[in-house]
């Protein structure tokens, strides 16, 4: 899922997009979310009990939604891969490709 404040906010407010993300989570499909994209996962009710990272500015939102937020370059929790920012993109991409 794309990062960026505007993308995370816009997609998170779109009921169809949120329902689609929820369906992917429920189906156990791999999901990658970087930067502000975890806002969409919060809206989809998909973060409770998950270990995740994001932009540091989202840590309170993620914790309030039940996630275990950590400040790490890339975090893998089941089918969910999260990353903090564009500077982490190489590690994020490598992890996603390696997971197939």
Helices and strands as residue ranges (DSSP letters): H 5-12, H 15-26, E 31-34, H 38-43, E 51-52, G 56-58, H 59-64, E 68-69, E 74-77, E 80-83, G 86-88, H 89-99
